[in-house]
């Protein structure tokens, strides 16, 4: 074989490895129960679509996303992704653990966001189990994060299971085991929800209720100050249901919308607690979220700008909202926040339950 042919084969092989992202390649996988279906890609363990009926039985996809895996590989919005090793922001891209200073990949100014430039959302996960149909359809994906990846200590074996456990209930279970060193772990599911349908415009007319009496204050870079303050009688107060476009008008000048961690009410520990209820009047769809995490990031898609999504539809600001249950942002640098440290041999577990329904 000539040198040119060998070089050509090498280029093709290299491109194949890059395009596939793993030995098993990248793909899109479906779980389906009647007229309720969810599609997932193993690139970033992302939710690609969630299809369910409205009050009139009309089906629609209620999460933002793209048509192809290649588009997800160029995504900057974290559409549908599992983000980590530590979700949200770490101030100064560093922390100290057991006397050792760890410097992380700074990918948002001087800070770390969602694990760094190549966090869990930007890697190929392995599909370990997949049951498409049946009584309890589910898919489990796993990822081995190595010691030093994006600056984090220790090897971690992470997994996520998406399951349709009943008609119109989606369960998400994220786990991570520290294999050899203590390390921070806080995973989040970063889907962008629009209950009117992914291509139905902005969500500011949706009604939102949050079971959270406090927020973690942040500075101008969205890094927590360490202070936890009540939301009562502020623009952050969703203790009673409110249409989002009402309180959003009262946010501080210059704010484009919500991007803040709420402290979820209820007992501390790993018990499931109600987090949020979202209602889209036009479609009649309701989404109830419960989880066992101490916090939830409300993000109203403030910086979506001319993003070409599924079917060529162009997403704009406020085209969806995110409800990312999580540990508190920058917890590693605030001893008064719930700890995110997982010790060797111990397993982190983060559970979410989305319950969908409709009303006329």
VOGU-3710 file (C-alpha; in Angstrom, 3 decimals, decimal comma):
1> xxxxxxxxxx> 0,000/0,000/0,000  1,355/3,424/-0,902  2,205/6,058/1,704  -0,657/8,198/0,389  -3,128/5,325/0,822  -1,877/4,633/4,350  -2,189/8,331/5,217  -5,687/8,433/3,750  -6,758/5,380/5,794  -5,293/6,923/8,931
11> xxxxxxxxxx> -7,246/10,145/8,336  -10,468/8,191/7,766  -9,852/6,137/10,944  -9,083/9,243/12,979  -12,197/10,974/11,682  -14,263/7,887/12,524  -12,957/7,883/16,101  -13,696/11,598/16,466  -17,149/11,329/14,905  -18,132/8,296/16,945
21> xxxxxxxxxx> -16,544/9,569/20,159  -16,138/6,046/21,519  -15,499/2,497/20,439  -19,228/1,833/20,319  -19,975/5,068/18,476  -22,630/7,654/19,145  -26,330/7,131/18,643  -29,843/8,186/19,580  -31,901/5,770/21,665  -35,620/5,778/22,387
31> xxxxxxxxxx> -37,715/4,619/25,337  -41,449/4,553/24,735  -44,638/3,833/26,662  -47,807/4,336/24,628  -47,856/7,893/23,304  -45,141/8,975/25,756  -41,585/8,756/24,455  -38,116/10,017/25,322  -35,041/9,981/23,100  -31,498/10,119/24,469
41> xxxxxxxxxx> -28,059/10,359/22,895  -24,965/8,939/24,548  -23,104/12,129/23,629  -23,302/13,883/26,997  -26,055/11,460/28,101  -28,458/14,075/26,749  -32,232/14,058/26,515  -32,955/14,756/22,843  -36,757/14,769/22,951  -39,718/14,279/25,288
51> xxxxxxxxxx> -42,961/13,727/23,399  -46,326/13,704/25,169  -49,940/14,784/24,532  -51,562/18,118/25,319  -55,083/18,604/26,732  -56,561/17,686/23,337  -54,358/14,623/22,836  -52,065/16,352/20,330  -48,460/15,206/20,643  -45,532/17,604/20,846
61> xxxxxxxxxx> -41,856/17,548/21,763  -41,419/19,708/24,878  -37,621/20,070/25,108  -35,266/22,200/23,033  -32,577/20,461/21,012  -31,181/19,562/17,618  -31,832/17,075/14,834  -28,344/15,557/14,658  -25,582/14,433/17,002  -23,131/16,631/15,097
71> xxxxxxxxxx> -25,159/19,675/16,133  -25,006/18,578/19,776  -21,231/18,359/19,448  -21,200/22,074/18,557  -23,760/23,049/21,208  -22,979/25,839/23,688  -26,284/25,768/25,588  -25,947/22,325/27,255  -29,257/21,261/25,675  -30,505/18,133/27,482
81> xxxxxxxxxx> -27,103/17,264/28,944  -25,859/15,684/32,136  -23,416/18,297/33,398  -20,546/17,652/35,806  -18,266/16,532/37,420  -19,581/19,557/39,306  -22,594/21,358/37,859  -22,914/25,135/37,867  -20,058/27,461/38,876  -16,889/27,162/40,939
91> xxxxxxxxxx> -15,430/30,566/41,752  -11,848/31,218/40,698  -11,712/27,739/39,102  -10,136/26,317/42,266  -10,828/24,771/45,645  -8,931/23,214/48,525  -9,704/19,700/49,738  -7,867/17,894/52,540  -5,084/20,471/52,398  -4,493/20,248/48,655
101> xxxxxxxxxx> -5,293/23,104/46,258  -6,920/21,944/43,036  -6,859/24,261/40,026  -9,601/23,590/37,511  -10,256/24,385/33,877  -11,601/27,957/33,718  -14,180/28,069/30,934  -16,278/31,077/31,968  -13,924/33,962/32,593  -11,887/33,055/35,683
111> xxxxxxxxxx> -14,479/30,528/36,837  -15,426/26,944/36,073  -18,891/26,236/34,659  -20,468/22,762/34,434  -17,191/20,885/34,873  -14,974/22,826/32,453  -14,466/22,965/28,714  -14,904/19,217/28,412  -17,236/18,331/31,224  -19,536/15,305/31,297
121> xxxxxxxxxx> -21,750/16,993/28,683  -18,999/16,860/26,055  -17,964/13,208/26,190  -19,273/9,887/24,931  -21,082/7,794/27,539  -21,456/4,031/27,257  -24,935/2,582/26,908  -24,947/-0,268/29,430  -28,655/-1,178/29,377  -31,532/-0,291/27,085
131> xxxxxxxxxx> -35,126/-1,533/27,199  -37,096/0,386/24,565  -40,621/-0,865/25,260  -42,509/-2,817/27,895  -43,829/-2,159/31,349  -40,838/-0,073/32,458  -38,748/1,136/29,519  -35,369/2,554/30,514  -31,836/3,315/29,417  -28,692/3,430/31,547
141> xxxxxxxxxx> -25,510/5,171/30,447  -22,148/5,291/32,216  -18,946/7,320/32,054  -15,533/6,820/33,706  -13,984/10,168/34,600  -10,266/9,823/35,266  -8,096/11,418/37,936  -7,098/14,957/36,916  -9,817/15,376/34,305  -10,483/19,134/34,050
151> xxxxxxxxxx> -8,427/19,398/37,258  -10,655/17,291/39,520  -9,086/14,689/41,799  -9,663/10,952/41,606  -11,374/8,486/39,315  -15,172/8,597/39,289  -17,599/6,137/37,745  -20,805/7,972/36,860  -24,112/6,715/35,520  -27,558/7,994/34,641
161> xxxxxxxxxx> -30,770/6,040/34,173  -33,766/7,470/32,364  -36,935/5,443/32,950  -40,629/5,725/32,103  -42,026/4,261/35,299  -45,719/5,011/34,718  -47,747/6,761/32,044  -46,316/10,268/31,850  -43,711/9,889/34,587  -40,016/10,259/33,762
171> xxxxxxxxxx> -37,497/9,176/36,383  -33,884/10,359/36,241  -31,318/8,729/38,538  -27,742/10,030/38,511  -25,039/8,166/40,429  -21,296/8,618/40,861  -18,847/6,490/42,824  -15,493/7,890/43,946  -13,017/5,097/43,251  -9,780/6,247/44,878
181> xxxxxxxxxx> -9,782/9,868/46,131  -12,175/12,257/47,829  -13,695/14,522/45,192  -16,600/16,925/44,726  -19,512/15,583/42,676  -22,714/17,405/41,759  -24,471/16,307/38,598  -27,416/18,100/37,002  -29,851/17,318/34,193  -29,888/20,369/31,902
191> xxxxxxxxxx> -32,993/20,015/29,736  -34,725/23,145/28,472  -38,498/22,762/28,906  -41,236/24,395/26,856  -44,545/22,688/27,651  -46,213/24,363/24,693  -43,822/22,531/22,384  -40,170/23,229/21,627  -41,161/25,468/18,690  -44,004/27,388/20,360
201> xxxxxxxxxx> -42,162/30,586/21,325  -41,167/31,941/24,718  -42,250/30,546/28,079  -42,792/33,803/29,975  -46,558/33,183/30,025  -46,075/29,856/31,827  -47,174/29,658/35,443  -44,426/28,605/37,852  -44,433/27,532/41,478  -41,213/26,763/43,390
211> xxxxxxxxxx> -41,179/25,059/46,761  -38,204/27,101/47,862  -38,183/29,893/50,451  -34,573/31,043/49,982  -31,931/31,676/47,331  -28,139/31,729/47,427  -27,060/35,298/46,658  -24,544/35,777/43,839  -22,145/38,469/42,660  -22,056/40,005/39,174
221> xxxxxxxxxx> -20,312/36,868/37,845  -23,050/34,619/39,279  -20,704/33,239/41,942  -22,403/32,765/45,347  -21,405/35,183/48,079  -22,158/32,581/50,751  -25,290/34,379/51,925  -28,664/32,604/51,923  -31,621/34,996/51,898  -35,438/34,661/51,886
231> xxxxxxxxxx> -37,420/35,217/48,676  -40,603/36,432/50,356  -41,900/39,647/48,760  -39,029/39,796/46,252  -39,039/39,134/42,469  -37,676/35,651/43,308  -40,824/34,671/45,200  -42,608/31,786/43,461  -43,919/30,213/46,659  -47,367/30,779/45,171
241> xxxxxxxxxx> -47,905/30,172/41,437  -47,042/33,177/39,281  -46,883/33,776/35,544  -43,147/34,254/34,934  -43,424/37,511/32,986  -44,862/39,257/36,074  -42,002/38,894/38,593  -39,348/38,974/35,863  -40,146/42,641/35,266  -39,153/43,431/38,854
251> xxxxxxxxxx> -35,681/41,894/38,660  -32,673/44,217/39,130  -31,979/46,556/36,222  -29,940/44,909/33,503  -31,091/41,393/34,325  -32,312/39,403/31,333  -34,152/36,881/33,470  -33,628/34,252/36,143  -30,366/32,373/36,643  -30,256/31,657/40,370
261> xxxxxxxxxx> -30,058/28,738/42,794  -33,056/28,212/45,055  -32,837/26,363/48,362  -35,487/23,641/48,186  -37,733/23,467/51,246  -38,099/20,249/53,216  -35,959/17,878/55,254  -32,213/17,715/54,717  -30,754/14,510/53,373  -31,663/12,226/50,504
271> xxxxxxxxxx> -35,459/12,249/50,771  -37,489/13,195/47,704  -39,107/16,625/47,999  -41,442/18,651/45,794  -39,419/21,187/43,816  -41,561/22,880/41,174  -44,787/22,935/39,177  -44,963/24,445/35,684  -48,244/25,010/33,840  -48,693/26,007/30,207
281> xxxxxxxxxx> -52,249/27,272/29,811  -52,467/27,018/26,025  -51,490/23,334/25,844  -52,875/22,448/29,265  -49,671/20,585/30,064  -48,459/20,484/33,666  -45,010/19,359/34,801  -44,394/18,531/38,458  -40,801/18,007/39,560  -39,568/16,359/42,738
291> xxxxxxxxxx> -35,975/15,537/43,670  -33,634/14,729/46,541  -31,124/17,535/45,847  -30,822/20,559/48,164  -31,025/23,172/45,408  -32,559/23,957/42,033  -31,255/26,410/39,457  -34,009/28,356/37,746  -32,735/29,509/34,365  -35,103/31,183/31,912
301> xxxxxxxxxx> -32,982/30,747/28,782  -31,788/34,335/28,932  -28,866/33,922/26,534  -30,431/31,794/23,833  -29,973/33,891/20,709  -30,677/32,762/17,139  -29,998/29,081/17,910  -31,139/26,874/15,029  -32,826/23,866/16,571  -35,020/20,935/15,603
311> xxxxxxxxxx> -36,754/21,170/12,268  -34,895/24,401/11,512  -36,836/26,321/14,172  -34,770/29,220/15,544  -34,781/29,510/19,345  -34,596/32,913/20,981  -34,274/34,264/24,524  -36,778/32,727/26,979  -37,653/29,937/24,528  -37,595/27,530/27,467
321> xxxxxxxxxx> -36,829/27,251/31,163  -34,430/24,999/33,017  -35,056/23,523/36,465  -31,686/21,994/37,336  -31,845/20,279/40,710  -28,335/20,280/42,144  -25,956/20,879/44,994  -25,395/24,556/45,724  -23,090/26,352/43,247  -19,511/26,866/44,486
331> xxxxxxxxxx> -20,250/24,643/47,477  -16,595/23,579/47,590  -15,656/27,126/48,616  -18,465/27,722/51,151  -18,375/25,570/54,313  -21,919/26,688/55,212  -23,319/25,077/52,023  -24,241/21,364/51,881  -21,115/19,345/51,152  -20,618/17,838/47,692
341> xxxxxxxxxx> -17,566/15,795/48,687  -17,760/12,077/47,941  -15,186/9,911/49,707  -13,541/6,800/48,206  -15,913/3,869/48,042  -18,964/6,063/48,615  -21,671/6,709/46,037  -23,409/9,973/45,208  -27,054/9,584/44,155  -29,274/12,307/42,713
351> xxxxxxxxxx> -32,864/11,422/41,833  -35,459/13,422/39,903  -39,064/12,602/39,049  -40,972/14,494/36,356  -44,747/13,909/36,447  -46,696/15,192/33,453  -50,444/15,746/33,271  -52,985/18,026/31,582  -56,000/20,084/32,460  -58,607/21,726/30,238
//
